[in-house]
Amino acid sequence: MKNYYSYFLLFLLIGGFLLSININNASAYPSQNQRRQAPAAKAAPPKDAAPKDAPKDANAPAGKAAAPPAPPPAAAPAGKEVGDATAGTWTILPTLTGVNAMHMFVPRPGQYIYVDKLEANPLLQSNGQPAESALFDIDKNTLTALDLTSDTFCSAGSFMGNGVLVHTGGDNGNVQFAAGQQTLRFYDPMVGKWEEKVGLMKSKRWYPTMLPLVDGRVVIMGGSTGGTGLNRAEIDNPTYNIWPPSSADGTPDADRPMPFLTDTLPYNLYVFMHIVPNNENKNMLFMLSNQQPILFDLDTGTLVYNYPKIAVQRTYPQTGTSLMLPLFSSNNYAPEIMVCGGQAAFEITSTAEASCGRMLLNANQPAWVMDDFGGIPRVMPDNVILPNGQVVFLNGAQTGFAGFRKGNKANPLWVNSNPAFNPVLYDPVGKTYAKMNPSTVARMYHSVAILSPDGYVFVAGSNPQASVQKGLEFSTEYVLLF
């Protein structure tokens, strides 16, 4: 079991797999009665991934940043999903999630942690309060409430190098639960329960981004000090912190300023971040906020390079998704970023974005190369890198933006709607998309997708409203699918 776990963590690191944790409800696991789909052809490294004149070191692209790319192709009409649905199967599991899976983590093979916000979930903690978190053990087919005492709404999490999950941020709390904005939470898979340090961190964070670093620590980036749609200067938190701290007694280090976040208001929440490989083992960060990507040296706290802007908003609340494509030794691990989906307008009736951009980060003049995202517009999509190097894009809505519905249950006004039921399978080598068979469960705001150690895709969550509601067009989802 320990060896499988080590290989799984190694795959996540080398493949540049980042889950950003917020988007859809279902779980994937092989049933003995479930016939597996034939695996896709193995993805080989693209021959032209790194130009001959690309710098050998990915740290600092040479020359002046290229001009922004041309506008992307026009999006497909809302509600129309093009292509042939010929691949993939869905299976509903009998065990419900118990809490809405706003976030999902894999602490060890066969186990899945769900994290929700404060709401009237049917699963109860040991003190009788509705649970915010749960542990699903698929081998034992058991669901266990995990006790928490702080508000986890709009938080973030990441794994340290020792396998401990660090989780932070949140909302204001209530009579039963403490405020979560300055709370640190730890989940050690060998212990099997949450440990909390309420109010420990230096500043409040709502919608921060977290990322594992090359030295086993995690960075906690940005956020706001309170809930919002578009961020505002008066509640912005343009700083970052690193855990564990440098102090011997565990006192957090002082927050460090990040002017880039101020410069990219108001679209600077849940920014995209990836570690850029380099031959000095440095913490070089690719960051994208408000259409602007940069290369940032976290070790020295300096901006290294301004990449060209990408067309259309991709960060919250017009949320897209990002990934670093699989790395291959044959092209010297040339780092290539892919950013997909999003929304051009902060408007509930606006069709989501049907475009993706790929950019080779160590090219002499990096530039976005755009495509049509398989022809399906998506805001709040998820991506999962498969063991063969291909990518599944799934979930999300085809209209609107990230957020809760307006109005009451009798007359709801959905700010995200028209679910994108069909996943698409992307081949990074051939740069082609194949439309897959549709799910029947809407996976929009507050849902997630994740890879299981045996290669299945778990999908969970979706609750585009502020509380648990059933009997609506888009109800709170507890159904598990894979």
DABELKA-V360886 format. One record per residue. RES is the residue in three letters. NEAR is the number of other ideal C-beta (glycine too) atoms within 8 Angstrom. Layout:
res->RES near->NEAR
res->RES near->NEAR
//
This chain:
res->MET near->6
res->LYS near->5
res->ASN near->6
res->TYR near->9
res->TYR near->12
res->SER near->8
res->TYR near->8
res->PHE near->11
res->LEU near->10
res->LEU near->8
res->PHE near->10
res->LEU near->8
res->LEU near->8
res->ILE near->7
res->GLY near->10
res->GLY near->13
res->PHE near->10
res->LEU near->10
res->LEU near->9
res->SER near->9
res->ILE near->10
res->ASN near->10
res->ILE near->16
res->ASN near->17
res->ASN near->17
res->ALA near->16
res->SER near->14
res->ALA near->11
res->TYR near->11
res->PRO near->7
res->SER near->6
res->GLN near->4
res->ASN near->3
res->GLN near->8
res->ARG near->4
res->ARG near->5
res->GLN near->7
res->ALA near->4
res->PRO near->5
res->ALA near->10
res->ALA near->5
res->LYS near->6
res->ALA near->12
res->ALA near->6
res->PRO near->9
res->PRO near->8
res->LYS near->5
res->ASP near->5
res->ALA near->10
res->ALA near->11
res->PRO near->8
res->LYS near->4
res->ASP near->4
res->ALA near->11
res->PRO near->9
res->LYS near->5
res->ASP near->9
res->ALA near->12
res->ASN near->11
res->ALA near->8
res->PRO near->13
res->ALA near->5
res->GLY near->6
res->LYS near->4
res->ALA near->9
res->ALA near->7
res->ALA near->4
res->PRO near->7
res->PRO near->13
res->ALA near->5
res->PRO near->4
res->PRO near->12
res->PRO near->8
res->ALA near->3
res->ALA near->10
res->ALA near->11
res->PRO near->6
res->ALA near->10
res->GLY near->6
res->LYS near->6
res->GLU near->12
res->VAL near->7
res->GLY near->12
res->ASP near->5
res->ALA near->9
res->THR near->7
res->ALA near->9
res->GLY near->8
res->THR near->7
res->TRP near->10
res->THR near->9
res->ILE near->8
res->LEU near->9
res->PRO near->3
res->THR near->8
res->LEU near->8
res->THR near->17
res->GLY near->12
res->VAL near->15
res->ASN near->18
res->ALA near->16
res->MET near->16
res->HIS near->13
res->MET near->15
res->PHE near->13
res->VAL near->13
res->PRO near->9
res->ARG near->9
res->PRO near->10
res->GLY near->7
res->GLN near->12
res->TYR near->12
res->ILE near->16
res->TYR near->18
res->VAL near->15
res->ASP near->15
res->LYS near->12
res->LEU near->11
res->GLU near->12
res->ALA near->6
res->ASN near->12
res->PRO near->8
res->LEU near->10
res->LEU near->8
res->GLN near->12
res->SER near->5
res->ASN near->5
res->GLY near->5
res->GLN near->8
res->PRO near->12
res->ALA near->16
res->GLU near->14
res->SER near->14
res->ALA near->14
res->LEU near->12
res->PHE near->13
res->ASP near->11
res->ILE near->10
res->ASP near->5
res->LYS near->5
res->ASN near->6
res->THR near->6
res->LEU near->12
res->THR near->7
res->ALA near->12
res->LEU near->13
res->ASP near->10
res->LEU near->13
res->THR near->7
res->SER near->14
res->ASP near->15
res->THR near->17
res->PHE near->12
res->CYS near->9
res->SER near->13
res->ALA near->14
res->GLY near->14
res->SER near->10
res->PHE near->12
res->MET near->14
res->GLY near->8
res->ASN near->5
res->GLY near->11
res->VAL near->10
res->LEU near->14
res->VAL near->14
res->HIS near->13
res->THR near->16
res->GLY near->15
res->GLY near->15
res->ASP near->14
res->ASN near->7
res->GLY near->11
res->ASN near->7
res->VAL near->3
res->GLN near->4
res->PHE near->13
res->ALA near->10
res->ALA near->13
res->GLY near->15
res->GLN near->13
res->GLN near->12
res->THR near->17
res->LEU near->11
res->ARG near->15
res->PHE near->12
res->TYR near->15
res->ASP near->10
res->PRO near->11
res->MET near->4
res->VAL near->7
res->GLY near->6
res->LYS near->7
res->TRP near->10
res->GLU near->9
res->GLU near->11
res->LYS near->9
res->VAL near->10
res->GLY near->8
res->LEU near->8
res->MET near->12
res->LYS near->7
res->SER near->9
res->LYS near->9
res->ARG near->17
res->TRP near->17
res->TYR near->12
res->PRO near->15
res->THR near->13
res->MET near->12
res->LEU near->13
res->PRO near->11
res->LEU near->12
res->VAL near->7
res->ASP near->6
res->GLY near->8
res->ARG near->11
res->VAL near->13
res->VAL near->14
res->ILE near->15
res->MET near->14
res->GLY near->16
res->GLY near->13
res->SER near->14
res->THR near->11
res->GLY near->9
res->GLY near->7
res->THR near->10
res->GLY near->5
res->LEU near->8
res->ASN near->11
res->ARG near->10
res->ALA near->6
res->GLU near->4
res->ILE near->10
res->ASP near->13
res->ASN near->14
res->PRO near->11
res->THR near->11
res->TYR near->10
res->ASN near->12
res->ILE near->12
res->TRP near->12
res->PRO near->6
res->PRO near->9
res->SER near->3
res->SER near->8
res->ALA near->3
res->ASP near->4
res->GLY near->7
res->THR near->6
res->PRO near->11
res->ASP near->10
res->ALA near->5
res->ASP near->10
res->ARG near->9
res->PRO near->6
res->MET near->11
res->PRO near->7
res->PHE near->13
res->LEU near->16
res->THR near->11
res->ASP near->7
res->THR near->11
res->LEU near->12
res->PRO near->7
res->TYR near->14
res->ASN near->15
res->LEU near->14
res->TYR near->11
res->VAL near->14
res->PHE near->13
res->MET near->11
res->HIS near->13
res->ILE near->13
res->VAL near->13
res->PRO near->7
res->ASN near->10
res->ASN near->5
res->GLU near->6
res->ASN near->5
res->LYS near->10
res->ASN near->11
res->MET near->14
res->LEU near->14
res->PHE near->16
res->MET near->12
res->LEU near->14
res->SER near->13
res->ASN near->10
res->GLN near->10
res->GLN near->12
res->PRO near->13
res->ILE near->13
res->LEU near->16
res->PHE near->11
res->ASP near->14
res->LEU near->12
res->ASP near->6
res->THR near->5
res->GLY near->6
res->THR near->6
res->LEU near->9
res->VAL near->10
res->TYR near->9
res->ASN near->7
res->TYR near->13
res->PRO near->13
res->LYS near->8
res->ILE near->13
res->ALA near->13
res->VAL near->12
res->GLN near->12
res->ARG near->15
res->THR near->16
res->TYR near->9
res->PRO near->10
res->GLN near->17
res->THR near->15
res->GLY near->16
res->THR near->13
res->SER near->14
res->LEU near->13
res->MET near->13
res->LEU near->11
res->PRO near->9
res->LEU near->12
res->PHE near->10
res->SER near->6
res->SER near->4
res->ASN near->11
res->ASN near->6
res->TYR near->9
res->ALA near->13
res->PRO near->14
res->GLU near->12
res->ILE near->14
res->MET near->13
res->VAL near->13
res->CYS near->15
res->GLY near->19
res->GLY near->15
res->GLN near->15
res->ALA near->8
res->ALA near->6
res->PHE near->10
res->GLU near->7
res->ILE near->11
res->THR near->5
res->SER near->12
res->THR near->9
res->ALA near->18
res->GLU near->16
res->ALA near->17
res->SER near->15
res->CYS near->11
res->GLY near->14
res->ARG near->12
res->MET near->14
res->LEU near->13
res->LEU near->14
res->ASN near->12
res->ALA near->12
res->ASN near->9
res->GLN near->9
res->PRO near->12
res->ALA near->9
res->TRP near->11
res->VAL near->8
res->MET near->11
res->ASP near->10
res->ASP near->10
res->PHE near->16
res->GLY near->12
res->GLY near->11
res->ILE near->15
res->PRO near->15
res->ARG near->18
res->VAL near->20
res->MET near->16
res->PRO near->15
res->ASP near->16
res->ASN near->13
res->VAL near->12
res->ILE near->12
res->LEU near->12
res->PRO near->6
res->ASN near->9
res->GLY near->11
res->GLN near->12
res->VAL near->13
res->VAL near->14
res->PHE near->15
res->LEU near->17
res->ASN near->15
res->GLY near->17
res->ALA near->15
res->GLN near->15
res->THR near->14
res->GLY near->16
res->PHE near->14
res->ALA near->11
res->GLY near->10
res->PHE near->8
res->ARG near->10
res->LYS near->6
res->GLY near->6
res->ASN near->5
res->LYS near->7
res->ALA near->4
res->ASN near->6
res->PRO near->12
res->LEU near->8
res->TRP near->11
res->VAL near->13
res->ASN near->15
res->SER near->13
res->ASN near->9
res->PRO near->11
res->ALA near->15
res->PHE near->8
res->ASN near->12
res->PRO near->11
res->VAL near->15
res->LEU near->13
res->TYR near->11
res->ASP near->12
res->PRO near->14
res->VAL near->9
res->GLY near->5
res->LYS near->7
res->THR near->6
res->TYR near->12
res->ALA near->12
res->LYS near->16
res->MET near->13
res->ASN near->9
res->PRO near->8
res->SER near->11
res->THR near->5
res->VAL near->10
res->ALA near->8
res->ARG near->19
res->MET near->17
res->TYR near->13
res->HIS near->14
res->SER near->21
res->VAL near->16
res->ALA near->17
res->ILE near->13
res->LEU near->13
res->SER near->12
res->PRO near->10
res->ASP near->7
res->GLY near->7
res->TYR near->10
res->VAL near->13
res->PHE near->16
res->VAL near->19
res->ALA near->17
res->GLY near->18
res->SER near->16
res->ASN near->13
res->PRO near->13
res->GLN near->11
res->ALA near->4
res->SER near->6
res->VAL near->9
res->GLN near->9
res->LYS near->6
res->GLY near->5
res->LEU near->9
res->GLU near->6
res->PHE near->12
res->SER near->8
res->THR near->11
res->GLU near->14
res->TYR near->11
res->VAL near->10
res->LEU near->14
res->LEU near->14
res->PHE near->14
//
